[in-house]
Amino acid sequence: MKRNSKLMKVLSTALIFTMILSNAVFAKGTIEKKETVYVILTEQGVPKDKIVSVWLHSDEVKDKIVDRTILENVKNVKGEEIPEKEGDKLIWKTDKNDIFYQGKTDKELPVDVKITYMLDGKEISPKELAGKSGKVKINIEVKNKDVHYMKIKGKNRKLYTPFVTVVVADLPIDKFTNVKVNSGKIVSDGNNQIITFITLPGMKESLDLDSDVLNTPENLEITADVKDFEMEPIMITVTPEIPEIDSFKEADNLDELVDGIEKLKEASSKLSDATGKISEGQKMLVENIDKLKDGVDKLGQASNQLKDGITRLGKGIKDAHIGAKQVSDGVKILSDGAGKLGTGAVQFSEGAVQYANKSKEFAEGAEQVANGVGQIVDNTDKLAKGAEKLVSGTEKIIKGQEQINLGLSQSIEGLEKLKKGKEKELKVLDMLIAGMDKLISAAEKIEKVPGVKEIGKKVVVGLKEQRDSMQQLKESGTQFLEGLIKIEEGIKAAQEGSERLKLELSKVNKGQKDLANGLEKLSKGAGMLKPAAQKLKEGSQGLSAGADKLNKAAVELNNGANKFVEGTQKLVVGSQKVTEGLAKLDKGTDALVNGADEFSKGSKKVTDGMSKLSEGAKKLAKGTEELDKNMKKFDREGIGELKDKVDESTEDLEEIIEVKDEILKLSENYQTFTGLGEDMTGSVKFIMKTDEIKKPKEKVIVKKETKKEKENFFTWIKNAIKDIFN
């Protein structure tokens, strides 16, 4: 019966569409065997190496699993079990649900891949093509070799096992321009042009259709203008798993087929609406992922700044700790010196009191001398010499007192500098505590960020410990400053008493000089004894008054020395607390630095992951948009036309239905490439990768980074293809 070519075309398209969207179903209780055949191809498509990865799965744990395989060099890749080999049997003794193993084989593939290259209209080998420029044509042809002969409706038919084949090629924009393909799609991400092509090799011959009925090429032809030719590996995925729509599978007459097409039309309309919503949702996802990526980038920058700040803070605290130890040691030395100074000051005070008392006695004796001057005349020479010695001794005391005053002045200057330094340190600590409060507030916000909550908690705990340590350091510094003030007060009091003592000693020295002069005059003539005696009396009175003042100054010096000693003792205690507080702060800072480092690393991983997520989302958005367009076109031009043509035609379609059933059986029966044990169901897919084409050149770091980026992209493509067929 003459066929309606347009009806045959849409029916065949529907049949192929049915095959491309299927899911394999395994019987419950059986052992599932999934094979993935990884094939390395030359640049021209010739197999070089075949590695088969096998996954055996059972819902129920069995004592042993008996598998059949032709693989050599079998290795367990996810367990310790070692299989027993009996002929082509592999016996696995295990208490697990899953076994994963790999092996190699030289068995021929069910499909052949042939890739040819042409430059400016002439065929050329891929190695010669590397580095060349011009008009390039690449032809990728996949040939189905798994053929079966059978009789259908009295006719001898040749049917091929249906293999859904996906080809992916990556053409960098900087090398390939004006790219065109005879079939498939071209998607650009700004750096690369990704070509995808799907075919069912042998399907036209199985359906016995002319090219004008079903124009689905079984080869991919790429043409482009190329500069400095290089090409990344071509990825090819082949699987015999095709979809099963129940209405098609069960149909064995025209009425049931029409009914199935009606259901297919309804499902296609719903699917078309769904792909539109998916496309809109994916666009929103891309927009919000970009916003999320910006936020994560800012978080990464802030975490790096936080890490740098905490590192500098840790170094400053370590330096402060070392300095505090040195200050503490110096304060101890100062305290020991203050004790000695206090002891000397007390002794000096006691000596000054004794000197004052003796001066009074001397004044009294001088008065007696004046009254009994007649008795002194005979000994005036001796008295004059003694007076000169007294003047010299007093002048030495005055010089010693000046040295004491100079030392006290220098001590006051040193204490002033120490006070200013400590006051600045307290201001810095106030700033650090305020800054730490801001860090704690910021870290508490970080706790709310998904993925870094635990790290955020550690950072908050570490920051609070640092803040407490800084507060203790501030309190210790305040006590240290108070001790310095008391020491300064004591030294100033001692300085004031010393100045008074110096003044009074000067007066005493003057009186002594006057006494010496009087004695000298006394020695010159007895006629002048009476006025000289009177002057001696007056000088003795001045000496007595000076002795009283000296006594008072000595008492003040004693009190000042006591305060100085008390202040240095408090200074020792305060410096020790400062050192202890800085030690605790140093330990806490180490933990804070480690936590900040972990947080920085975690935020870096999040940033890197967001970049990949954003890139994948954008690619997915382009893909879903393309899917939506093609789905609507398929619903409009494919399924809609199919329904219209079926409604218009009542031709006998029993032959194509029977061909369809046989093709489905071939698909269902192709369950293994390497062998299948009893009570097993299987599935198999082939993933092929050609060698890259590169011109010889020196290794450059930038090129390595570019290569790594492309390999990651192909990994993404490979995983996406795996997800489609899993």
Secondary structure by P-SEA (a helix, b strand, c coil): cccaaaaaaaaaaaaaaaaabbbbbbcccbbbbbbbbbbbbcccccccbbbbbbbbbbcccccbbbbbbcccccccccccbbbbbcccbbbbbcccccccccccccccccbbbbbbbbccccccccccccccccbbbbbbbbbbcbbbbbbccccccccccccbbbbbbbbbccccccccccbbbbbbcccbbbbbbbbbccccccccccccccccccbbbbbbbcccccccbbbbbbbcbbbbcccccccccaaaaaaaaaaaaaaaaaaaaaaaaaaaaaaaaaaaaaaaaaaaaaaaaaaaaaaaaaaaaaaaaaaaaaaaaaaaaaaaaaaaaaaaaaaaaaaaaaaaaaaaaaaaaaaaaaaaaaaaccccccaaaaaaaaaaaaaaaaaaaaaaaaaaaaaaaaaaaaaaaaaaaaaaaaaaaaaaaaaaaaaaaaaaaaaaccccaaaaaaaaaaaaaaaaaaaaaaaaaaaaaaaaaaaaaaaaaaaaaaaaaaaaaaaaaaaaaaaaaaaaaaaacccaaaaaaaaaaaaaaaaaaaaaaaaaaaaaaaaaaaaaaaaaaaaaaaaaaaaaaaaaaaaaaaaaaaaaaaaaaaaaaaaaaaaaaaaaaaaaaaaaaaaaaaaaaaaaccaaaaaaaaaaccccaaaaaaaaaaaaaaaaaccccccccccccccbbbbbbcbbbbccccccaaaaaaaaaaaaaaaaaaaaaaaaac
